[in-house]
């Protein structure tokens, strides 16, 4: 995840972060299913999605605690 993406997440509202988390979790689930059913060219995408979810959840939690 690039620094620019993290900065954009910091500027998002809590609802937008929840949407990003849900979309990324959904795409991760789809990737995990397709990973075993067909050959994947990009094997690192699962780790990238898990990291994006973790960063988004961390930012959401920090915003929740600061309010």
C-alpha positions as CSV (number, residue, x, y, z in Angstrom):
1,X,0.0,0.0,0.0
2,X,1.4,3.3,-1.0
3,X,1.7,6.3,1.4
4,X,-0.7,8.3,-0.8
5,X,-3.4,5.7,-0.3
6,X,-2.9,5.8,3.5
7,X,-3.2,9.5,3.5
8,X,-6.4,9.3,1.5
9,X,-7.8,6.9,4.1
10,X,-6.9,9.3,6.9
11,X,-9.0,11.9,5.1
12,X,-12.0,9.6,4.7
13,X,-15.0,9.6,7.0
14,X,-15.8,6.6,9.2
15,X,-18.6,5.4,6.9
16,X,-16.3,5.6,3.9
17,X,-13.7,3.5,5.7
18,X,-16.3,0.9,6.6
19,X,-17.2,0.7,2.9
20,X,-13.6,0.3,1.9
21,X,-13.2,-2.5,4.5
22,X,-16.3,-4.4,3.3
23,X,-15.4,-4.1,-0.4
24,X,-11.8,-5.3,0.3
25,X,-13.0,-8.2,2.4
26,X,-15.4,-9.2,-0.3
27,X,-12.7,-9.1,-3.0
28,X,-10.3,-11.0,-0.7
29,X,-12.9,-13.7,-0.3
30,X,-13.4,-13.9,-4.1
31,X,-9.7,-14.1,-4.6
32,X,-9.2,-16.9,-2.1
33,X,-11.9,-18.9,-3.8
34,X,-10.5,-18.3,-7.3
35,X,-6.9,-19.0,-6.1
36,X,-7.7,-22.7,-5.6
37,X,-9.9,-23.1,-8.6
38,X,-7.6,-21.6,-11.2
39,X,-4.0,-20.5,-11.6
40,X,-3.3,-17.0,-10.3
41,X,-0.7,-14.8,-11.9
42,X,-0.4,-12.4,-9.0
43,X,0.2,-14.4,-5.9
44,X,0.9,-11.4,-3.7
45,X,-2.5,-9.8,-4.0
46,X,-3.9,-11.7,-1.1
47,X,-1.3,-10.3,1.3
48,X,-1.8,-6.7,-0.1
49,X,-5.6,-7.0,0.5
50,X,-5.1,-8.2,4.1
51,X,-2.8,-5.3,4.8
52,X,-5.2,-2.8,3.3
53,X,-8.0,-4.2,5.5
54,X,-5.7,-3.9,8.6
55,X,-4.7,-0.4,7.8
56,X,-8.3,0.7,7.2
57,X,-9.5,-1.0,10.4
58,X,-6.6,0.7,12.4
59,X,-7.5,4.1,11.0
60,X,-11.2,3.6,11.7
61,X,-10.4,2.6,15.3
62,X,-8.2,5.6,15.9
63,X,-11.0,7.9,14.5
64,X,-13.5,6.1,16.8
65,X,-11.4,6.6,19.9
66,X,-10.5,10.2,19.1
67,X,-14.2,11.3,18.9
